[in-house]
Amino acid sequence: MNRTRLPQSLLRSALAALVLTAAPGLAQQKSPEKPTSEDAKKFVEKLNADLKQLWTKQATAEWIKSTYITDDTERNAAYVNEEVLGYVNGAIKDSRRFDGLKLDADTARMLHLLRVSQALPAPSDAQKRAQLATIAAKLEGLYGKGKYCGADGKCRDLEELSDVMAESHDYDALLDAWQGWHSISRPMRPLYEQLVSISNDGAKDIGFNDLGTLWRSGYDMPPADFEKEAQRLWGQVKPLYDDLHCYVRGRLAKEYGAAKVPAGKPIPAHLLGNMWAQEWNNIYPLVEPFPGQASLDVDSELKKQNYDALKMVRLGEKFFTSLGLKSLPDSFFERSQFTKPRDREVVCHASAWDVTYENDLRIKMCIKPTEEDLITIHHELGHNYYYTYYYNLPVLYQAGANDGFHEAIGDALTLSITPSYLQQIGLLKEVAKNDKNLINLQMKDALEKVAFLPFGLLVDQWRWEVFSGRVKPADYNKSWWTLRQKYQGVAAPVARTEQDFDPGAKYHVPANVPYTRYFLARVLQFQFHKALCEAAGHKGPLHECSIYGNKEAGQKLQAMLELGASKPWPDALQVVTGTRRMDATPLLDYFSPLRSWLKAQNKGQKCGW
């Protein structure tokens, strides 16, 4: 529930630096009249050294702001962020003097990574730069401190409202929670409009048409080609999503009545168990294919066995070490935020960090003893293990092969959290192997992994259109719901106007975190899983494979992690899968039993919307 996965590479991409007057940066150096390839190499060496300091200062300010939200910590982060925005912007401009030179592969790649490193590029104008840093901090602060105060005077934050979304089946209570949280984003709207304008100026200053073009340039292919690639992958998975949507809508109609959930229409967004209707696993009890079959309830076992946050994290770590990967450093357990403090405001959204780019690993979560949080822990540790295997590389290479890789690593390993694995670690009683149990399990998985696919795609589809100017500020909310309906087949449960700013109710929008990575990760994780299962010698259906305890799979995984961003992503993909193309076929193979079952169930139904 309300899970946000924010890798360290994001924090550095928009923010933080040393004071330029105290530590002169590359942008302040006088450019030679005729730069050489050797000059470019020296530039990159100094750049890596400087950026390691800058990004460490940034990550420190961001960590403090996220784990102790006050006006002071927000202002401190804004100051630091303003400095880095200027530094990196200047370094990018300075690097353009090497355009056209014949460079060695590493120097050329690092200059490219520098150019596409910023999720929030600063304009040259110092006043606008300061304004951008302040707006960015305010937007994230509005989200982090957001609360909805009902007619009864009781105020609830996102965690409490998300609990209602996850646990209640009362139509009106769900509607109240949904409307309540979506009201917190209205004050963001004018700030977001300013952020779009100023960050577009920053993108143009470093040679991009707009911010969306910059984001799409980070995938080792032309931006237009990447947009087509994302649509190609969506085309592969859409038929499976449509089958799931049709079945779920039918079950929800039985629960809430056909008047509220009519056939052939979008599903009301507040009925899918999640504040953004992005993952539907919380409505599993309403759509369970075969009620009364063997229990897949891990939550009750976690509570029964007194699993606390630390014990859950240790269990996640054990999965990675079973593959032959190293243990997490002691500092990880000393410095992480595992639970929600009682004495201060914090951002509870799960994220993974290497604060100093020197193996200072941490996660930030507000862990509860649930299966969902256990899976999230595995995911976040996937980020941490990526960090720990590439932290010796130059800092510009301390990132995933592409941002989807970083998200996919932990998720690929969660596919090994099979019933047999859960039995092995004592969190699930023996479950007989039969078709009914299999369909129940696949439904549970699909409600998270398949249901998420269109949402994972549309968040940036909306922003790309906003950044390019195709969507004007006057149509922000209208265009958001047009895309929600087109891709997800969901609709706002009550009338929305342009007074609302519903995109801002999703963390990644006010925090300016690119989102297509999550869509790519849903595809890549199945590619990784299939390849690792093959390395482990697994025979049989893909959904039955767990690589837990297999050192051969661990070696193949480690070989990819060690590359970081030092090679284009097709090279890294080839290391682990043997292919250079992203492909959703393994995902479809994994869910093939469920797909056949859904088609049979949907016969005679009015599918689509």
Stockholm file with secondary structure:
# STOCKHOLM 1.0

chainA/1-609         MNRTRLPQSLLRSALAALVLTAAPGLAQQKSPEKPTSEDAKKFVEKLNADLKQLWTKQATAEWIKSTYITDDTERNAAYVNEEVLGYVNGAIKDSRRFDGLKLDADTARMLHLLRVSQALPAPSDAQKRAQLATIAAKLEGLYGKGKYCGADGKCRDLEELSDVMAESHDYDALLDAWQGWHSISRPMRPLYEQLVSISNDGAKDIGFNDLGTLWRSGYDMPPADFEKEAQRLWGQVKPLYDDLHCYVRGRLAKEYGAAKVPAGKPIPAHLLGNMWAQEWNNIYPLVEPFPGQASLDVDSELKKQNYDALKMVRLGEKFFTSLGLKSLPDSFFERSQFTKPRDREVVCHASAWDVTYENDLRIKMCIKPTEEDLITIHHELGHNYYYTYYYNLPVLYQAGANDGFHEAIGDALTLSITPSYLQQIGLLKEVAKNDKNLINLQMKDALEKVAFLPFGLLVDQWRWEVFSGRVKPADYNKSWWTLRQKYQGVAAPVARTEQDFDPGAKYHVPANVPYTRYFLARVLQFQFHKALCEAAGHKGPLHECSIYGNKEAGQKLQAMLELGASKPWPDALQVVTGTRRMDATPLLDYFSPLRSWLKAQNKGQKCGW
#=GR chainA/1-609 SS CCCCCBCHHHHHHHCCCCCTTTSCCGGGSCCCSSCCHHHHHHHHHHHHHHHHHHHHHHHHHHHHHHHSCCHHHHHHHHHHHHHHHHHHHHHHHHHGGGTTSCCCHHHHHHHHHHHTCCSSCCCSCHHHHHHHHHHHHHHHHHHHTCEEECTTSCEEEHHHHHHHHHHCCCHHHHHHHHHHHHHTTTTHHHHHHHHHHHHHHHHHHTTCSSHHHHHHTTSSSCHHHHHHHHHHHHHHHHHHHHHHHHHHHHHHHHHHCTTTSCTTSCEEGGGSSSTTSSCCGGGHHHHCSSTTSSCCCHHHHHHHTTCCHHHHHHHHHHHHHHTTCCCCCHHHHHHCBCSCCSSSCCCCSCEEEETTSSSCEEEECCCCSSHHHHHHHHHHHHHHHHHHHHTTSCGGGCSCSSHHHHHHHHHHHHTTCCHHHHHHTTSSCCCCCCHHHHHHHHHHHHHHHTTTHHHHHHHHHHHHHHHHTSSCGGGHHHHHHHHIIIIICEECSSCCCTTCCGGGGSTTTTTTCCCHHHHHHHHHHHHHHHHHHHHTTCCSCGGGCCCTTCHHHHHHHHHHHTTTTSSCHHHHHHHHHSCSSCCSHHHHHHTHHHHHHHHHHTTTSCCCC
#=GC SS_cons         CCCCCBCHHHHHHHCCCCCTTTSCCGGGSCCCSSCCHHHHHHHHHHHHHHHHHHHHHHHHHHHHHHHSCCHHHHHHHHHHHHHHHHHHHHHHHHHGGGTTSCCCHHHHHHHHHHHTCCSSCCCSCHHHHHHHHHHHHHHHHHHHTCEEECTTSCEEEHHHHHHHHHHCCCHHHHHHHHHHHHHTTTTHHHHHHHHHHHHHHHHHHTTCSSHHHHHHTTSSSCHHHHHHHHHHHHHHHHHHHHHHHHHHHHHHHHHHCTTTSCTTSCEEGGGSSSTTSSCCGGGHHHHCSSTTSSCCCHHHHHHHTTCCHHHHHHHHHHHHHHTTCCCCCHHHHHHCBCSCCSSSCCCCSCEEEETTSSSCEEEECCCCSSHHHHHHHHHHHHHHHHHHHHTTSCGGGCSCSSHHHHHHHHHHHHTTCCHHHHHHTTSSCCCCCCHHHHHHHHHHHHHHHTTTHHHHHHHHHHHHHHHHTSSCGGGHHHHHHHHIIIIICEECSSCCCTTCCGGGGSTTTTTTCCCHHHHHHHHHHHHHHHHHHHHTTCCSCGGGCCCTTCHHHHHHHHHHHTTTTSSCHHHHHHHHHSCSSCCSHHHHHHTHHHHHHHHHHTTTSCCCC
//
